[in-house]
């Protein structure tokens, strides 16, 4: 079993992001993120996280990195003072805001 998991991880790493995303449960999200960062496919989370918190009211309470439609996307859940959670999706390669969902409030 361990040999299979190691082989799957190595194969997915060599094949690139789609294979990493398809490997699913066998490969940890942190491993996929590290590989994508090392390859220069995504920007560091810390910089994008700081930009999101500077732009929107609220505190980030959850972060995900997803690979959809040939694009790496950071998804952040924020909890603003109003208490109603909203989501922000950011292109992980460029840092460009893609969309928001919920009661979003920009900082003045």
Secondary structure in CASP SS format (residue, H / E / C, confidence):
PFRMAT SS
TARGET T0000
AUTHOR 0000-0000-0000
METHOD secondary structure of the structure
MODEL  1
X C 1.00
X H 1.00
X H 1.00
X H 1.00
X H 1.00
X H 1.00
X H 1.00
X H 1.00
X H 1.00
X H 1.00
X H 1.00
X H 1.00
X H 1.00
X H 1.00
X H 1.00
X C 1.00
X H 1.00
X H 1.00
X H 1.00
X H 1.00
X H 1.00
X H 1.00
X H 1.00
X H 1.00
X H 1.00
X H 1.00
X C 1.00
X C 1.00
X H 1.00
X H 1.00
X H 1.00
X H 1.00
X H 1.00
X H 1.00
X H 1.00
X H 1.00
X H 1.00
X H 1.00
X C 1.00
X C 1.00
X C 1.00
X C 1.00
X C 1.00
X C 1.00
X H 1.00
X H 1.00
X H 1.00
X H 1.00
X H 1.00
X H 1.00
X H 1.00
X H 1.00
X H 1.00
X H 1.00
X H 1.00
X E 1.00
X C 1.00
X C 1.00
X E 1.00
X E 1.00
X E 1.00
X E 1.00
X E 1.00
X E 1.00
X E 1.00
X E 1.00
X E 1.00
X E 1.00
X C 1.00
X C 1.00
X E 1.00
X E 1.00
X E 1.00
X E 1.00
X E 1.00
X E 1.00
X E 1.00
X E 1.00
X E 1.00
X C 1.00
X C 1.00
X C 1.00
X C 1.00
X C 1.00
X C 1.00
X E 1.00
X E 1.00
X E 1.00
X E 1.00
X E 1.00
X E 1.00
X C 1.00
X C 1.00
X C 1.00
X C 1.00
X C 1.00
X E 1.00
X E 1.00
X E 1.00
X E 1.00
X E 1.00
X C 1.00
X C 1.00
X C 1.00
X C 1.00
X E 1.00
X C 1.00
X C 1.00
END
